[in-house]
Amino acid sequence: MPLATRSMNNPVILEAHEPLAARMARSIIAVSAQSLPAAVTDKVKLCLIDLIGCAFESRDLPWSRQAVQIAERGEGGASIIGSPGSFAFGDAAFANAVMGHGLVREDMHSGSISHLGIVVLPALLALAQYRRVSGRDFIAAAVAGYEAGGQVGRAVMDAEVAKIHRPTGITGPVAAAAAGARLLGLSVEQATSAIALGANVTVGFNQWAHTGGSEMFFHAGFAARNAVSAVRLAESGAFASPSALDGEAGLFASLRKRSAASKVELFQGEPEILCVYHKPVPACNFAQTASQAALRIVRDGRSAIDRIASITVRVPRAGTLYPGCDYTGPFAHILQAKMSIQYNVAAALIEGSVSEKNFKLLNDARLHKLIGLMALEVDDAMTQAYPGKQGGEVEVRDTSGATQRLRLEDVVNATPTEVRERFRGAVEAVVGKARAQEIEGCIEGLERSDDAGRLASLLRTPTD
């Protein structure tokens, strides 16, 4: 007997026992570009602003330069943010994803432990130059991608899986393939193959977190490039197993989560994109809340650093288990510092801020002294509340016995105003105020545009 479900906008009839990729494809293709809620449209725009700002700001970092360096140039191709000329579509998606991830300040979907925007949006920017599409369809495709990745991630990701597998490397290709299929208007059968191919190119292990390796940044690039290939292959008629996600030898089975496939139901509640938050701190997701608590302690009544006797930091269990988060040094690479909860709390107490300058303290004696006084504990209440809420607590005791304690029940989001301000600063520094305003205006009016590729074209720098 057919099972009935409903997308955000349209009713869709699903066949009983239909493979997950096919069920997802039907929901993805049914998303209406004309009737998305204003809050959803606004969120897509903010995610674009955040991604583009991060990419401009990180364009001179080593991993960003390396990603651009290997990109193949080609007339009629796609734009790489902050670079002149055109590039192969997959290579542009790869480089833009790496740069969007470059600061470790990308958007975050806690329920899937994933950074969906750094894969979905670079893939869509490339595909919007591969085929002319409207801004409304771009927005609808982004919503579809976040939904697919968020739902798959909620089903398969937990602290144990994430100890080994990179969540974004698993959810990202599926999410971006779904988004690309919606953008190009593929049939249900083609979209099913695109999603299934996305499941076949999931990639990324979390060993980098133990050493500070740069592969973390490239996970996003591989995911975006592979998703572009998956969509184009499916459009060309490539057939991939509809049960690539939930079959006996599929993605879910590989993670020992096959039974969780039934949990994936797109657009049955609040759209997943509305569950995304924007990081205020350029560091790991699990370091965010504790860093903000430390910062508030500094602002509410600074204790002299040299008088601190002990520091206790409390976080959800998932924060202590994620590779690299419970790490006290030594810090040979910046990425080790960006992952470490202890480093980020100590740096916030020293600097009274949470910015890139905090990561110039790798060998600072004050920082290592504070880390030596620090205990990281699992908080049971926070663990139970996670991932719905991601709490953090910092307690500082000085040599006189006086104690300052600050508990935050959930992560502190960067506000839309803060996201826009840092976007403007980063983009203006590269292309000037006039072009930055043109880019921002193009994003803000995206739903009225008949050519979403114009936005990607504006992200180039003038030819040398």
Rosetta blueprint (number, residue, H / E / L):
1 M L
2 P L
3 L E
4 A E
5 T E
6 R E
7 S L
8 M L
9 N L
10 N L
11 P E
12 V E
13 I E
14 L E
15 E L
16 A L
17 H L
18 E L
19 P L
20 L H
21 A H
22 A H
23 R H
24 M H
25 A H
26 R H
27 S H
28 I H
29 I H
30 A L
31 V L
32 S L
33 A L
34 Q L
35 S L
36 L L
37 P L
38 A H
39 A H
40 V H
41 T H
42 D H
43 K H
44 V H
45 K H
46 L H
47 C H
48 L H
49 I H
50 D H
51 L H
52 I H
53 G H
54 C H
55 A H
56 F H
57 E H
58 S H
59 R L
60 D L
61 L L
62 P H
63 W H
64 S H
65 R H
66 Q H
67 A H
68 V H
69 Q H
70 I L
71 A L
72 E L
73 R E
74 G E
75 E E
76 G E
77 G E
78 A E
79 S L
80 I L
81 I L
82 G L
83 S L
84 P L
85 G L
86 S L
87 F E
88 A L
89 F H
90 G H
91 D H
92 A H
93 A H
94 F H
95 A H
96 N H
97 A H
98 V H
99 M H
100 G H
101 H H
102 G L
103 L L
104 V L
105 R L
106 E L
107 D E
108 M E
109 H E
110 S H
111 G H
112 S H
113 I L
114 S E
115 H L
116 L L
117 G H
118 I H
119 V H
120 V H
121 L H
122 P H
123 A H
124 L H
125 L H
126 A H
127 L H
128 A H
129 Q H
130 Y H
131 R L
132 R L
133 V L
134 S L
135 G H
136 R H
137 D H
138 F H
139 I H
140 A H
141 A H
142 A H
143 V H
144 A H
145 G H
146 Y H
147 E H
148 A H
149 G H
150 G H
151 Q H
152 V H
153 G H
154 R H
155 A H
156 V H
157 M L
158 D L
159 A H
160 E H
161 V H
162 A H
163 K L
164 I L
165 H E
166 R L
167 P H
168 T H
169 G H
170 I H
171 T H
172 G H
173 P H
174 V H
175 A H
176 A H
177 A H
178 A H
179 A H
180 G H
181 A H
182 R H
183 L H
184 L L
185 G L
186 L L
187 S L
188 V H
189 E H
190 Q H
191 A H
192 T H
193 S H
194 A H
195 I H
196 A H
197 L H
198 G H
199 A H
200 N H
201 V L
202 T L
203 V L
204 G L
205 F E
206 N L
207 Q L
208 W H
209 A H
210 H H
211 T H
212 G L
213 G L
214 S L
215 E H
216 M H
217 F H
218 F H
219 H H
220 A H
221 G H
222 F H
223 A H
224 A H
225 R H
226 N H
227 A H
228 V H
229 S H
230 A H
231 V H
232 R H
233 L H
234 A H
235 E H
236 S L
237 G L
238 A L
239 F L
240 A L
241 S L
242 P L
243 S L
244 A L
245 L L
246 D L
247 G L
248 E L
249 A L
250 G L
251 L H
252 F H
253 A H
254 S H
255 L L
256 R L
257 K L
258 R H
259 S H
260 A H
261 A H
262 S H
263 K H
264 V L
265 E L
266 L L
267 F L
268 Q L
269 G L
270 E L
271 P L
272 E H
273 I H
274 L H
275 C H
276 V L
277 Y E
278 H E
279 K L
280 P L
281 V L
282 P L
283 A L
284 C L
285 N H
286 F H
287 A H
288 Q H
289 T H
290 A H
291 S H
292 Q H
293 A H
294 A H
295 L H
296 R H
297 I H
298 V H
299 R H
300 D H
301 G H
302 R L
303 S L
304 A L
305 I H
306 D H
307 R H
308 I E
309 A E
310 S E
311 I E
312 T E
313 V E
314 R E
315 V E
316 P L
317 R H
318 A H
319 G H
320 T H
321 L H
322 Y L
323 P L
324 G L
325 C L
326 D L
327 Y L
328 T L
329 G L
330 P L
331 F L
332 A L
333 H L
334 I H
335 L H
336 Q H
337 A H
338 K H
339 M H
340 S L
341 I H
342 Q H
343 Y H
344 N H
345 V H
346 A H
347 A H
348 A H
349 L H
350 I H
351 E H
352 G L
353 S L
354 V L
355 S L
356 E H
357 K H
358 N H
359 F H
360 K H
361 L L
362 L L
363 N L
364 D L
365 A H
366 R H
367 L H
368 H H
369 K H
370 L H
371 I H
372 G H
373 L L
374 M E
375 A E
376 L E
377 E E
378 V E
379 D L
380 D H
381 A H
382 M H
383 T H
384 Q H
385 A H
386 Y L
387 P L
388 G L
389 K L
390 Q L
391 G L
392 G E
393 E E
394 V E
395 E E
396 V E
397 R E
398 D E
399 T L
400 S L
401 G L
402 A L
403 T E
404 Q E
405 R E
406 L E
407 R E
408 L E
409 E L
410 D L
411 V L
412 V L
413 N L
414 A L
415 T L
416 P H
417 T H
418 E H
419 V H
420 R H
421 E H
422 R H
423 F H
424 R H
425 G H
426 A H
427 V H
428 E H
429 A H
430 V H
431 V H
432 G L
433 K H
434 A H
435 R H
436 A H
437 Q H
438 E H
439 I H
440 E H
441 G H
442 C H
443 I H
444 E H
445 G L
446 L H
447 E H
448 R H
449 S L
450 D L
451 D L
452 A L
453 G H
454 R H
455 L H
456 A H
457 S H
458 L H
459 L L
460 R L
461 T L
462 P L
463 T L
464 D L
